[in-house]
Amino acid sequence: MQTDKKLLSKKQKANGQMDIENYRPTDPVRFTQRLYQLASKRGFLVQKLGNTGSDPIILVTPKELNSGPNLLIAAGFHGDEPAGCWGILHFLETVSPDLLSKSNLSFLPLVNPSGFRHGKRTNDGGENPNSGFCHTNSGQPEPSREGLILVKHLPMLKSLAKDGFLSLHEDIELEQFYIYTFENADVPGPFSEALRAEAAKFTEPYPDGRLEGGLVCNGIIFVIVMALLKTSYFTRVYQEQLVLKLRVCSILTDGLKRTWA
Ligand SMILES: [Zn+2]
């Protein structure tokens, strides 16, 4: 049996995949080690934007830029939603060089490391790293420790997200998917439609109707950014950006099962 396990580990390493015996899904140190390995292997730079306690907030950017769109993908704002974080590692393991040569993809792979470690939505100070970026005129809290680090680097992050920003979340109470999109358009654009089509390969969209203060239509909660700007509602982070926020429950979780189960 021991020999079989060793052979399995060697085979996984040969495939560039996570060693199942050492796979600790909520260990930010292990996660970060694997991230550094993959980033180096796939031609990305890794930089620390700052630290919260002993945990770094990491940004991954391409070593060489091309003429393609600048897109930023973030995950792990909520520590109890780790699928997006591991989904980014899975993507770095499997993405084709051809796709990387046509786009400038950057990543914030784990925004809330302490929440990730404890499987909690908030950080270890009880703050929600996913709030405090807007609505500040209406008495909402200021950014969390993690949020302040992101705000400090906002010009660079906005440049990396010039053509799109995707934030990966989970809704652990639902089997279906839904997508928040914030766009300077009257209807969801092609990227939103492509996300919906991709998600529909794995599960059903949430039924049309109200959800979390929004209106779901065919799996999409669509928000027109310019309408928000007119109400001075959206002034800090998302202004003049195409912001796409994807909540995925079973899509990335299924992806994880396929990769590491
Ligand atoms: Zn979330």
Residues whose N, C-alpha, C, O or C-beta is under 5 A from the ligand:
A	BS01	ZN	H78 E81 H169 E170
